[in-house]
Amino acid sequence: MTTFAILRGESMFKAELSDLYGVQVQTPDDPHPIYVMMMQISTGKTNQDLKLFGRAARHKNPLLGPVGALAFYLLYRFSQTGEFESIDDFAKNDSWFDTKLLVDLQQRTNDLNRVISDKTYSDAVKKICKQLGIPTQHYVHLGRVLGSVLAEADGDDNELIRILGNWDPKIQEKAYSSKLPMKIIRSRAGFRSNGGVHYNARTIVQPPNELLSQVFPWVDRATQELNAFLQSSPAEARPTAAVFLDFMMKLKVVVLQDAAATMVLHPERSVHQLFQLDVFKSDCFKAYVEQMRQQLAVAEDPSDVTLQAVIPPVVDRLNVLSQQGEQNCQATNEVSNQIRTGFDSVHVGHDLILQSIRSLALLINQILQLLQGTEKRSTAIMIGLNAASDYIQRTEHPSHCLPPLNNAVSPQHIINNSNPPSQLPAVSPQHIINNSNPPSQLPRPNEPSILPQGFGHKLSYSHNSIKDLYNEWYGLDRFKDVPVAGGIQAMDNSGRTLLEVSEEFEEAFAKHCKKKISNLVEWLDSNSYRRPKKRQARELGGSISENNLVALQPT
């Protein structure tokens, strides 16, 4: 009882039988009423001029019920002591009022009103803990410790645990509370505190009067005598005796119901010395056990019925949600595949662009062939060829894994060869645009180039001296026949170059020359040549001749 009511040990072994009574509570949704045992706490650490109570209900499991355990204890105790059978009048409080709840049957001196000591109580609890293998040092208050821990483990609210355990009662609890926190009382009795109903199948089977008369037989006589006294003396009230006898009448039913349920659910317990009493050996009790067996076999908790009614729609809903989840997952995979395909398309598109550029080069090659024989050819076409060639060289990367054009005519080859191929396949520009693969074979040109010899030559940037620059201009020393025989001077005077008709080329050529002159000026500065020579060098930047170079020699 200390565990389910979360009581201190002293609240039990200092309690008296007159502190006990019971109340029956039933909500509109409960098929069966729930019976709550109440025990007024007359002494304790938190009981200072306050009225506190221990509270526990009949448990769903007959082996765990505190009310049933108390009923079994009193039945066995009264069978051993014979107390209360000799009490003539329960209306006289002094004849039974101080009888203790717990007594020492082994060392008692026929004084049932004497409180057992703390040591006697703790030794008994310690012995039981050792037999059950429960490691603890809290023997006197074991039930209070276990009760609070189990309540927390079952998810009971801490505030309700405090109320049930009578920790630090507040003003409302002291003066205005009913002292029945049913939510946690139901929970401690094994029933759901939220959304559940109280359904205790064994309470349906009412024991016959023949059996009831064999349990606490003195209660019937004492109740009749008390009722006769109250009728004869209406002014005399005996509320304590009345509620105690009513409580004992209820325990008669509890004893038989819990004993029969134990025999059905746990037949191995039938060897316990409690069940060797005459009442449990009678044919009437055996018949009652069979009646209980039938009831427990067909009884169905309404909570379970409600769950069975609710579960199918819930399962259906879960199936729908699962299907929706699978559809969403499938849609996500499709989007992911589309994104992946898009990235692959970008790669393929880039490859197609590169192939199209190659095809464009072939198209330009054909255009040049068509222009063969024209006296004046556009320099812009030549520049475009150079640009296309440079772009192809920049964009072609090994990671693209594009195969090279086999036997194709590159723009650079067109630049270096004046004569086009004699035979070309008929390839239209639209065909080149619409097909990623250009013509695989073209005859290589073998006729003289239409471009002047040395076209596209660029001045060297690695001159170490003025003489080296002079040699490049006139094609001497290491620049012999570069870009043609006689050097750049011969190329400029040959009359075969396009410089006179190409402002772009001349501007580019002048930039190269000016850069060389700028390098020369910096070199003159670094070697402390006179300023007039430097200005003269700048003025000569546009045209370089042998005389000019001689004039720049240091004085």
Sequence and secondary structure as in RCSB ss.txt:
>XXXX:A:sequence
MTTFAILRGESMFKAELSDLYGVQVQTPDDPHPIYVMMMQISTGKTNQDLKLFGRAARHKNPLLGPVGALAFYLL
YRFSQTGEFESIDDFAKNDSWFDTKLLVDLQQRTNDLNRVISDKTYSDAVKKICKQLGIPTQHYVHLGRVLGSVL
AEADGDDNELIRILGNWDPKIQEKAYSSKLPMKIIRSRAGFRSNGGVHYNARTIVQPPNELLSQVFPWVDRATQE
LNAFLQSSPAEARPTAAVFLDFMMKLKVVVLQDAAATMVLHPERSVHQLFQLDVFKSDCFKAYVEQMRQQLAVAE
DPSDVTLQAVIPPVVDRLNVLSQQGEQNCQATNEVSNQIRTGFDSVHVGHDLILQSIRSLALLINQILQLLQGTE
KRSTAIMIGLNAASDYIQRTEHPSHCLPPLNNAVSPQHIINNSNPPSQLPAVSPQHIINNSNPPSQLPRPNEPSI
LPQGFGHKLSYSHNSIKDLYNEWYGLDRFKDVPVAGGIQAMDNSGRTLLEVSEEFEEAFAKHCKKKISNLVEWLD
SNSYRRPKKRQARELGGSISENNLVALQPT
>XXXX:A:secstr
 TTTTT  HHHHHT BGGGEEEEEE  TT SS EEEEEEEE S TT SS  EEEEEE  SSTTT HHHHHHHHHH
HHHHHH TTSS   TT GGGTTT BSS  TTT  S TTS   HHHHHHHHHHHHHHHT   S STTHHHHHHHHH
HHHTT  HHHHHHHTT S  HHHHHT  S  HHHHHHHTTS SSS     GGGTS   HHHHTTSSHHHHHHHHH
HHHHHHH TT   HHHHHHHHHHHHHHHHHHHHHHHHHHH GGGGGSGGGGSHHHHSHHHHHHHHHHHHHHHH  
 HHHHHHHHHHHHHHHHHHHHHHHHHHHHHHHHHHHHHHHHHHHHHHHHHHHHHHHHHHHHHHHHHHHHHTTT S
S  HHHHHHHHHHHHHHHHH  GGG     TT   HHHHHH BS  S      HHHHHH SS  S      S BS
S TTTT    S   SHHHHHHHHHT GGGTTSSSTTHHHHHHHSS SSGGG HHHHHHHHHHHHHHHHHHHHHHH
HTT  HHHHHHHHHTTS   HHHHHHTS  
